[in-house]
């Protein structure tokens, strides 16, 4: 799978979870069993946004390793 193919997939909203300095938002693609968690966290320099990819009970923080 390429980055363009990943971007073209449709994800459904699963929910939000509030954490100490931000929140986690989860999206799920049923066809490929992929979950993407968007992590927003306030740090000294401002807001940090990162993505966590889950596939077959493994977590990937970088899209290159996920693909």
Backbone torsions as a table, in degrees:
resi	resn	phi	psi	omega
1	UNK	NA	138.6	178.0
2	UNK	-100.6	172.8	179.1
3	UNK	-64.3	-39.3	178.7
4	UNK	-63.1	-41.2	177.8
5	UNK	-65.3	-39.5	177.5
6	UNK	-63.8	-41.3	178.7
7	UNK	-66.5	-27.9	-177.6
8	UNK	-82.8	-11.1	179.1
9	UNK	-70.1	149.8	176.2
10	UNK	-98.8	133.8	179.9
11	UNK	-117.6	143.2	176.3
12	UNK	-104.6	144.8	-179.3
13	UNK	-68.9	130.4	178.9
14	UNK	-105.2	-36.5	179.4
15	UNK	159.0	171.5	178.3
16	UNK	-115.7	150.7	173.0
17	UNK	-136.0	122.2	178.7
18	UNK	-82.7	134.5	175.6
19	UNK	-118.7	-179.1	-173.2
20	UNK	-54.3	-51.8	-175.3
21	UNK	-117.4	28.1	-178.9
22	UNK	170.4	-146.8	179.3
23	UNK	-155.7	161.5	174.0
24	UNK	-115.8	134.9	176.6
25	UNK	-123.3	128.9	-175.0
26	UNK	-109.3	138.5	175.7
27	UNK	-129.3	146.2	-173.4
28	UNK	-134.2	138.2	173.0
29	UNK	-113.1	114.0	-174.7
30	UNK	-71.9	-33.5	-176.3
31	UNK	-62.2	-45.4	-177.5
32	UNK	-104.8	-0.1	-179.0
33	UNK	57.7	48.0	-179.4
34	UNK	-111.8	133.3	173.7
35	UNK	-117.9	133.3	176.8
36	UNK	-116.0	126.4	178.5
37	UNK	-112.3	121.6	176.9
38	UNK	-94.8	120.7	-176.1
39	UNK	-107.5	118.1	177.2
40	UNK	-112.5	125.5	-176.3
41	UNK	-141.0	132.6	176.7
42	UNK	-83.0	126.8	175.7
43	UNK	-124.4	179.7	-177.4
44	UNK	-56.7	-39.5	-176.3
45	UNK	-82.9	-5.5	-179.8
46	UNK	133.5	-152.2	-177.0
47	UNK	-89.4	128.1	176.1
48	UNK	-107.8	126.4	179.6
49	UNK	-117.2	125.9	177.5
50	UNK	-136.4	163.2	-179.8
51	UNK	-120.5	141.3	175.4
52	UNK	-120.2	127.0	179.2
53	UNK	-103.5	130.2	177.2
54	UNK	-116.9	129.2	178.8
55	UNK	-151.1	124.9	180.0
56	UNK	51.5	52.2	176.0
57	UNK	60.9	21.2	174.8
58	UNK	-120.7	146.5	178.9
59	UNK	-111.6	140.0	179.2
60	UNK	-128.9	129.8	178.9
61	UNK	-93.0	-17.6	179.4
62	UNK	-116.9	136.1	-178.2
63	UNK	-65.0	-30.3	179.3
64	UNK	-64.2	-40.3	178.8
65	UNK	-72.8	-32.5	178.1
66	UNK	-65.3	-43.4	-177.5
67	UNK	-75.4	NA	NA
